[in-house]
């Protein structure tokens, strides 16, 4: 055994035991929140475009063109 008083000092000092800066600020969920906001914004844009296209009848015309083209190719 080593009887040196310095060798029995704690291994972690306040400086080395400090947490990471991101953990001390409490921003662990920031990336999740950003993804949720981005996903919500994309969903809003898709909803708006779909509502506009449905109100103008463009989706029905597009589907008619696609199905007509497929029907001509099969028959």
N, C-alpha and C positions, 0 to 999 in steps of 0.2 A: 504494500500500500504506500501511496505517496502522502506524506503528512504536510505537504505544502498547502497553506491556506488558499493560495490563488487557484490551485487545481480544483478545489471544491466550489468555486464560483459558478453560478448558473450559466448554462450554455447560451441561453437566449437573453440578450440585453433588450431594453425597450426599443432600441433602434433596429435590431435584427428581427424582433418579434412583431414589428409593425405589419399590418395587413397591406395588401396591394392597394394602390390608389383607387382603382375602380371599385373595390369592395368597400372602402371607407366612404366613398361618395354615395353609395347605394344605387348605382346605375346598372345592376346586374340584368334587369329586365328591359333595358333600353332597346336592344336589338329586337326583342319580341314585340315590343310596342311599335317599333318602326315598321316591322313586317306587317303587323295588324293594320296599321294606318295605310300602308301602301296597298294591301289587299282590299281594304274597304274603298279606297279611292278608285282602284281598277274596277271593282264591282259596280260602283256608281256610274262610271263611264260606260260600262257595258250595258247597264240597265237603261241609261239615257239613250244610247244609240239604238238599242232594241225597241224601246218605246217609240222613238221617232220613226224607225223603219216600219214598225207595225202600223202606225197611224197613217203612213203614206201609202201602204199597200205594197211596198217594195219587196218585202219578204215573200208575200204570196206570189208576186210576179217572178221572183228569182226561183222559187221552188217549182213553179209551173214550167219555166224554161229548162230547169235541170231535168225534171221528169219527162218533158217532151223530148229532150235530147236523148235521154236514156231509152225511152220507148222507141224512137226511130232507130237507134243503134241495135236494139234487140230484135225488132221485127223486120 
